[in-house]
Amino acid sequence: MLYPRKGRKETSSIFVFIAPGQILPFHCHPFPTFAYMKSGSIEVEKMDGSKKKFIKGDIISEVANSWHRGKNLSSLKKVEIIVFYIGQKSIQNTIIHSKENHNKCRI
């Protein structure tokens, strides 16, 4: 995982809300990505089947250049995450997995 060397650098942040029981689609981040678990608990699964759990208060160094997805472990409460992307203005921070872009996870 490298900080972008070309183009206009951009650091941004977003709030991510994951509904109770929701499983996000597989996706990747081509840049360094960090997150703060504001509430709830999630399980992050990589495409190879490995999994890791995170709970409220955890700081996450997100999986970069690797397809992964998150699952809200609660059937009653939403998950709130603050995500920080250290990227490049002209390149997406998150790429949703598809057959067509399976090899586009790296910059």
N, CA, C and O of each residue as an XYZ file, in Angstrom:
428
protein
N       0.855     -1.152      0.000
C       0.000      0.000      0.000
C       0.908      1.224      0.000
O       1.726      1.401      0.902
N       0.758      2.053     -1.006
C       1.602      3.226     -1.132
C       0.768      4.490     -1.203
O      -0.354      4.489     -1.710
N       1.337      5.565     -0.687
C       0.717      6.863     -0.876
C       0.894      7.227     -2.344
O       1.952      6.962     -2.914
N      -0.121      7.830     -2.971
C      -0.008      8.153     -4.398
C       1.192      9.033     -4.696
O       1.475      9.987     -3.971
N       1.895      8.703     -5.769
C       3.090      9.453     -6.140
C       2.832     10.482     -7.227
O       3.606     11.424     -7.393
N       1.739     10.304     -7.972
C       1.422     11.228     -9.061
C       0.094     11.914     -8.765
O      -0.621     11.563     -7.826
N      -0.205     12.891     -9.589
C      -1.514     13.530     -9.498
C      -1.686     14.359     -8.240
O      -0.770     14.520     -7.433
N      -2.894     14.877     -8.108
C      -3.229     15.747     -6.989
C      -3.654     14.905     -5.779
O      -4.654     14.189     -5.834
N      -2.894     14.997     -4.702
C      -3.194     14.240     -3.493
C      -4.464     14.774     -2.850
O      -4.775     15.962     -2.935
N      -5.194     13.860     -2.199
C      -6.427     14.281     -1.537
C      -6.700     13.362     -0.357
O      -6.704     12.139     -0.501
N      -6.927     13.950      0.803
C      -7.357     13.202      1.973
C      -8.814     13.568      2.210
O      -9.177     14.744      2.234
N      -9.643     12.543      2.385
C     -11.066     12.793      2.595
C     -11.600     11.834      3.646
O     -10.955     10.843      3.987
N     -12.778     12.140      4.151
C     -13.406     11.256      5.134
C     -14.901     11.186      4.872
O     -15.497     12.113      4.323
N     -15.492     10.073      5.274
C     -16.939      9.896      5.137
C     -17.457      9.116      6.346
O     -16.703      8.414      7.020
N     -18.750      9.252      6.603
C     -19.427      8.402      7.568
C     -20.004      7.234      6.797
O     -20.630      7.426      5.754
N     -19.802      6.026      7.296
C     -20.385      4.832      6.696
C     -21.356      4.255      7.714
O     -21.013      4.060      8.880
N     -22.575      3.985      7.256
C     -23.593      3.369      8.100
C     -23.936      2.015      7.491
O     -24.229      1.919      6.299
N     -23.897      0.974      8.312
C     -24.230     -0.370      7.854
C     -25.454     -0.823      8.641
O     -25.421     -0.901      9.869
N     -26.526     -1.119      7.928
C     -27.794     -1.504      8.552
C     -27.649     -2.825      9.316
O     -26.749     -3.612      9.023
N     -28.524     -3.069     10.285
C     -28.482     -4.329     11.024
C     -28.486     -5.537     10.082
O     -29.340     -5.652      9.203
N     -27.524     -6.426     10.281
C     -27.429     -7.638      9.482
C     -26.911     -7.457      8.060
O     -26.718     -8.443      7.348
N     -26.685     -6.224      7.636
C     -26.262     -5.958      6.254
C     -24.853     -6.477      5.993
O     -23.967     -6.381      6.843
N     -24.669     -7.027      4.796
C     -23.349     -7.451      4.331
C     -23.009     -6.591      3.122
O     -23.740     -6.595      2.132
N     -21.915     -5.859      3.194
C     -21.492     -5.011      2.084
C     -20.948     -5.876      0.947
O     -20.525     -7.008      1.184
N     -20.955     -5.360     -0.282
C     -20.349     -6.118     -1.383
C     -18.823     -6.123     -1.241
O     -18.247     -5.252     -0.591
N     -18.183     -7.113     -1.857
C     -16.722     -7.116     -1.870
C     -16.258     -5.845     -2.564
O     -16.826     -5.433     -3.576
N     -15.219     -5.228     -2.010
C     -14.672     -3.988     -2.558
C     -13.206     -3.888     -2.146
O     -12.722     -4.689     -1.346
N     -12.507     -2.900     -2.699
C     -11.114     -2.669     -2.303
C     -10.828     -1.174     -2.281
O     -11.584     -0.364     -2.818
N      -9.715     -0.836     -1.645
C      -9.230      0.541     -1.549
C      -7.808      0.546     -2.108
O      -6.937     -0.141     -1.574
N      -7.559      1.309     -3.172
C      -6.218      1.333     -3.750
C      -5.240      2.242     -3.007
O      -4.075      2.349     -3.393
N      -5.709      2.895     -1.944
C      -4.884      3.818     -1.165
C      -4.981      3.486      0.315
O      -5.868      2.736      0.723
N      -4.082      4.034      1.122
C      -4.199      3.853      2.574
C      -5.556      4.353      3.066
O      -5.986      5.456      2.728
N      -6.214      3.531      3.861
C      -7.546      3.834      4.372
C      -7.593      3.443      5.844
O      -7.203      2.339      6.224
N      -8.073      4.361      6.653
C      -8.167      4.126      8.093
C      -9.592      4.415      8.535
O     -10.299      5.193      7.894
N     -10.014      3.793      9.623
C     -11.385      3.988     10.078
C     -11.453      3.967     11.602
O     -10.600      3.395     12.281
N     -12.493      4.609     12.108
C     -12.798      4.598     13.540
C     -14.192      4.014     13.707
O     -15.152      4.504     13.113
N     -14.299      2.969     14.517
C     -15.597      2.344     14.789
C     -16.340      3.193     15.819
O     -16.047      3.130     17.013
N     -17.302      3.987     15.349
C     -18.053      4.874     16.234
C     -19.085      4.100     17.046
O     -19.313      4.407     18.216
N     -19.713      3.090     16.425
C     -20.674      2.260     17.155
C     -20.831      0.915     16.462
O     -20.571      0.779     15.266
N     -21.257     -0.068     17.230
C     -21.557     -1.380     16.680
C     -20.348     -2.293     16.579
O     -19.280     -2.010     17.123
N     -20.546     -3.398     15.867
C     -19.472     -4.371     15.650
C     -19.615     -4.945     14.246
O     -20.721     -5.190     13.763
N     -18.476     -5.151     13.608
C     -18.468     -5.702     12.253
C     -17.471     -6.851     12.157
O     -16.566     -7.005     12.978
N     -17.679     -7.635     11.132
C     -16.727     -8.672     10.765
C     -16.269     -8.335      9.359
O     -17.091     -8.160      8.460
N     -14.963     -8.244      9.164
C     -14.405     -7.980      7.837
C     -13.877     -9.305      7.292
O     -13.083     -9.989      7.939
N     -14.329     -9.649      6.103
C     -13.943    -10.894      5.454
C     -13.200    -10.589      4.168
O     -13.661     -9.795      3.348
N     -12.036    -11.229      3.992
C     -11.299    -11.115      2.741
C     -11.779    -12.217      1.799
O     -12.398    -13.186      2.239
N     -11.499    -12.072      0.518
C     -11.940    -13.067     -0.468
C     -11.352    -14.448     -0.213
O     -11.910    -15.447     -0.667
N     -10.239    -14.522      0.504
C      -9.651    -15.829      0.803
C     -10.353    -16.529      1.964
O      -9.992    -17.647      2.332
N     -11.372    -15.858      2.546
C     -12.148    -16.447      3.634
C     -11.697    -16.047      5.025
O     -12.401    -16.326      5.996
N     -10.540    -15.399      5.155
C     -10.088    -14.966      6.479
C     -10.985    -13.835      6.984
O     -11.474    -13.018      6.203
N     -11.195    -13.801      8.313
C     -12.111    -12.833      8.913
C     -11.496    -12.205     10.155
O     -10.669    -12.810     10.836
N     -11.924    -10.962     10.435
C     -11.481    -10.266     11.631
C     -12.638     -9.406     12.135
O     -13.354     -8.796     11.341
N     -12.820     -9.358     13.459
C     -13.914     -8.582     14.055
C     -13.398     -7.270     14.630
O     -12.274     -7.187     15.125
N     -14.256     -6.233     14.552
C     -13.960     -4.928     15.110
C     -15.177     -4.447     15.885
O     -16.317     -4.698     15.493
N     -14.922     -3.748     16.995
C     -16.014     -3.249     17.833
C     -15.865     -1.751     18.079
O     -14.843     -1.148     17.750
N     -16.904     -1.170     18.662
C     -16.920      0.259     18.993
C     -15.609      0.655     19.665
O     -15.136     -0.010     20.586
N     -15.028      1.770     19.173
C     -13.788      2.295     19.735
C     -12.531      1.826     19.028
O     -11.465      2.407     19.226
N     -12.629      0.783     18.202
C     -11.454      0.289     17.484
C     -11.029      1.262     16.389
O     -11.860      1.903     15.746
N      -9.721      1.356     16.191
C      -9.130      2.068     15.058
C      -8.711      0.989     14.072
O      -8.047      0.023     14.447
N      -9.095      1.150     12.821
C      -8.843      0.125     11.813
C      -7.918      0.672     10.732
O      -8.161      1.747     10.183
N      -6.871     -0.062     10.433
C      -6.081      0.184      9.242
C      -6.682     -0.754      8.206
O      -6.401     -1.952      8.208
N      -7.508     -0.206      7.323
C      -8.288     -1.052      6.421
C      -7.421     -1.840      5.455
O      -6.304     -1.449      5.116
N      -7.968     -2.946      5.035
C      -7.316     -3.799      4.044
C      -7.184     -2.988      2.757
O      -8.182     -2.500      2.226
N      -5.955     -2.841      2.254
C      -5.738     -2.115      1.003
C      -5.281     -3.091     -0.068
O      -4.640     -4.101      0.221
N      -5.619     -2.773     -1.296
C      -5.216     -3.594     -2.443
C      -5.658     -5.047     -2.286
O      -4.997     -5.957     -2.787
N      -6.762     -5.262     -1.598
C      -7.269     -6.607     -1.366
C      -8.794     -6.547     -1.279
O      -9.349     -5.687     -0.596
N      -9.452     -7.449     -1.962
C     -10.919     -7.474     -1.944
C     -11.405     -7.934     -0.573
O     -10.925     -8.936     -0.044
N     -12.354     -7.200     -0.002
C     -12.901     -7.514      1.314
C     -14.316     -6.958      1.424
O     -14.754     -6.169      0.587
N     -15.023     -7.380      2.468
C     -16.363     -6.852      2.721
C     -16.629     -6.862      4.221
O     -16.022     -7.623      4.974
N     -17.546     -6.004      4.631
C     -17.916     -5.927      6.035
C     -19.324     -6.431      6.258
O     -20.185     -6.327      5.385
N     -19.545     -6.980      7.440
C     -20.873     -7.465      7.827
C     -21.208     -6.922      9.208
O     -20.422     -7.055     10.146
N     -22.384     -6.308      9.325
C     -22.859     -5.853     10.627
C     -23.265     -7.091     11.415
O     -24.125     -7.851     10.970
N     -22.661     -7.304     12.574
C     -22.925     -8.503     13.368
C     -24.207     -8.423     14.190
O     -24.629     -9.421     14.774
N     -24.824     -7.258     14.240
C     -26.069     -7.097     14.997
C     -27.281     -7.196     14.082
O     -27.248     -6.738     12.940
N     -28.337     -7.788     14.586
C     -29.602     -7.814     13.840
C     -30.510     -6.677     14.298
O     -31.627     -6.535     13.800
N     -30.030     -5.857     15.255
C     -30.861     -4.780     15.801
C     -30.280     -3.377     15.655
O     -31.035     -2.417     15.499
N     -28.956     -3.238     15.703
C     -28.332     -1.912     15.709
C     -27.476     -1.676     14.474
O     -26.809     -2.586     13.982
N     -27.505     -0.419     13.970
C     -26.652     -0.076     12.832
C     -25.219      0.132     13.297
O     -24.967      0.417     14.468
N     -24.295     -0.013     12.374
C     -22.879      0.258     12.606
C     -22.581      1.645     12.056
O     -23.060      2.006     10.981
N     -21.790      2.424     12.790
C     -21.340      3.733     12.323
C     -19.817      3.732     12.318
O     -19.172      3.434     13.324
N     -19.262      4.073     11.160
C     -17.804      4.090     10.991
C     -17.407      5.411     10.345
O     -18.073      5.876      9.420
N     -16.333      6.014     10.824
C     -15.764      7.189     10.168
C     -14.538      6.687      9.408
O     -13.612      6.138     10.005
N     -14.539      6.878      8.094
C     -13.466      6.352      7.243
C     -12.642      7.516      6.684
O     -13.191      8.524      6.239
N     -11.324      7.360      6.714
C     -10.387      8.364      6.210
C      -9.594      7.766      5.053
O      -8.917      6.751      5.217
N      -9.680      8.393      3.888
C      -8.966      7.941      2.691
C      -7.790      8.873      2.432
O      -7.947     10.093      2.477
N      -6.624      8.319      2.166
C      -5.448      9.110      1.809
C      -5.157      8.763      0.353
O      -4.391      7.844      0.062
N      -5.778      9.508     -0.552
C      -5.768      9.111     -1.948
C      -5.331     10.166     -2.930
O      -4.507     11.033     -2.637
N      -5.910     10.061     -4.101
C      -5.587     10.934     -5.214
C      -6.892     11.410     -5.834
O      -7.822     10.623     -6.008
N      -6.964     12.677     -6.162
C      -8.191     13.304     -6.625
C      -8.843     12.564     -7.798
O     -10.069     12.459     -7.839
N      -8.074     12.057     -8.734
C      -8.638     11.481     -9.956
C      -8.943      9.978     -9.872
O      -9.395      9.387    -10.853
N      -8.697      9.353     -8.704
C      -8.902      7.908     -8.581
C      -9.888      7.615     -7.457
O      -9.793      8.191     -6.373
N     -10.842      6.711     -7.722
C     -11.835      6.326     -6.722
C     -11.165      5.777     -5.469
O     -10.145      5.094     -5.552
N     -11.747      6.080     -4.301
C     -11.241      5.549     -3.037
C     -11.699      4.119     -2.795
O     -11.027      3.347     -2.111
N     -12.851      3.774     -3.364
C     -13.422      2.448     -3.176
C     -13.861      1.908     -4.526
O     -14.524      2.600     -5.298
N     -13.483      0.657     -4.807
C     -13.866     -0.002     -6.056
C     -14.690     -1.232     -5.696
O     -14.222     -2.108     -4.969
N     -15.922     -1.297     -6.208
C     -16.791     -2.450     -5.961
C     -16.367     -3.590     -6.884
O     -16.135     -3.386     -8.076
N     -16.272     -4.776     -6.325
C     -15.807     -5.937     -7.088
C     -16.800     -6.354     -8.171
O     -18.012     -6.362     -7.954
N     -16.271     -6.694     -9.318
C     -17.041     -7.303    -10.405
C     -16.071     -8.144    -11.216
O     -14.855     -8.026    -11.066
N     -16.609     -8.982    -12.064
C     -15.762     -9.821    -12.921
C     -14.871     -8.944    -13.795
O     -13.706     -9.269    -14.024
N     -15.425     -7.824    -14.283
C     -14.692     -6.931    -15.186
C     -13.541     -6.202    -14.506
O     -12.531     -5.921    -15.150
N     -13.670     -5.890    -13.216
C     -12.615     -5.100    -12.577
C     -11.835     -5.884    -11.526
O     -11.192     -5.281    -10.667
N     -11.878     -7.195    -11.576
C     -11.207     -8.024    -10.572
C      -9.718     -7.692    -10.434
O      -9.164     -7.825     -9.343
N      -9.067     -7.267    -11.504
C      -7.635     -6.957    -11.452
C      -7.340     -5.464    -11.290
O      -6.202     -5.040    -11.493
N      -8.338     -4.666    -10.930
C      -8.150     -3.218    -10.824
C      -8.043     -2.726     -9.390
O      -8.364     -1.572     -9.106
N      -7.610     -3.562     -8.511
C      -7.548     -3.170     -7.100
C      -6.271     -2.415     -6.763
O      -6.184     -1.830     -5.683
N      -5.294     -2.407     -7.631
C      -4.034     -1.728     -7.359
C      -3.871     -0.524     -8.281
O      -4.339     -0.517     -9.420
N      -3.194      0.491     -7.754
C      -2.917      1.667     -8.580
C      -1.559      1.555     -9.212
O      -1.145      2.452     -9.947
